[in-house]
Amino acid sequence: MNFNLQRLRYERLSRKKSQKEMAEALGVGRTTYYKKENGDIKISVEEFAIILKELGIPQRKAGIFFVKDVDDWEIAWRCWR
């Protein structure tokens, strides 16, 4: 499973939250938040919980941020069948 950073950005923008607001909620600078949202710096579990709260997303819906890794051969197999 991989964390979907594009989904994080989409959810933030759809709720009209700025990177600055998210950074303040996490207690970091805007540049640091930018790097987290773009994958340059990892997001900790604790930070993810704060992000969910700030975006108003219940923890039970946290799965929307995760995508299953699918190998190329599996994609080819599904398309072939």
C-alpha positions in Angstrom: 0.0 0.0 0.0 1.1 3.5 -0.8 0.0 6.8 0.6 -1.7 8.8 -2.2 -0.2 12.3 -1.9 -2.4 13.6 -4.8 -5.5 12.7 -2.8 -4.1 14.6 0.1 -3.7 17.7 -2.0 -7.2 17.2 -3.6 -8.9 16.9 -0.2 -7.1 20.0 1.1 -8.0 22.1 -1.9 -11.6 20.9 -2.0 -11.9 22.1 1.6 -10.3 25.4 0.7 -7.4 24.9 3.2 -4.1 26.5 2.5 -0.8 24.9 2.9 -0.1 27.6 5.6 -3.2 26.5 7.6 -2.2 22.9 7.4 1.4 23.8 8.4 0.1 25.7 11.4 -2.1 22.7 12.5 1.0 20.5 12.3 3.2 23.0 14.0 5.6 23.3 11.1 6.5 25.9 8.5 4.7 26.2 5.2 7.7 25.0 3.3 8.0 21.9 5.4 4.3 21.1 4.9 4.8 21.6 1.1 7.6 19.0 1.2 5.4 16.6 3.2 2.5 17.0 0.7 4.9 16.4 -2.2 6.6 13.4 -0.7 10.0 14.9 0.0 9.4 14.4 3.8 7.4 11.6 5.2 4.2 12.2 7.1 4.1 10.5 10.5 1.1 8.7 11.9 0.6 11.5 14.4 0.8 14.1 11.7 -1.7 12.1 9.6 -4.2 12.1 12.5 -3.9 15.9 12.7 -4.3 16.2 9.0 -7.5 14.1 9.1 -8.9 16.3 11.9 -8.0 19.5 10.2 -9.7 18.3 7.0 -12.7 17.1 8.9 -12.3 13.5 7.7 -13.2 10.8 10.2 -10.5 8.3 11.0 -12.7 5.5 9.7 -12.4 7.1 6.2 -8.5 7.3 6.3 -8.4 4.5 3.8 -9.2 6.9 1.0 -5.5 8.0 1.1 -4.1 4.6 0.5 -3.7 2.8 -2.8 -2.8 -0.8 -3.5 0.4 -1.4 -5.4 -0.3 -3.5 -8.5 2.4 -5.1 -10.5 2.5 -4.5 -14.2 2.1 -8.2 -14.8 -1.1 -8.2 -12.8 -2.5 -5.3 -14.8 -1.6 -7.1 -18.0 -3.3 -10.3 -16.7 -6.5 -8.5 -15.8 -6.6 -6.8 -19.2 -5.9 -10.0 -21.1 -8.7 -12.0 -19.4 
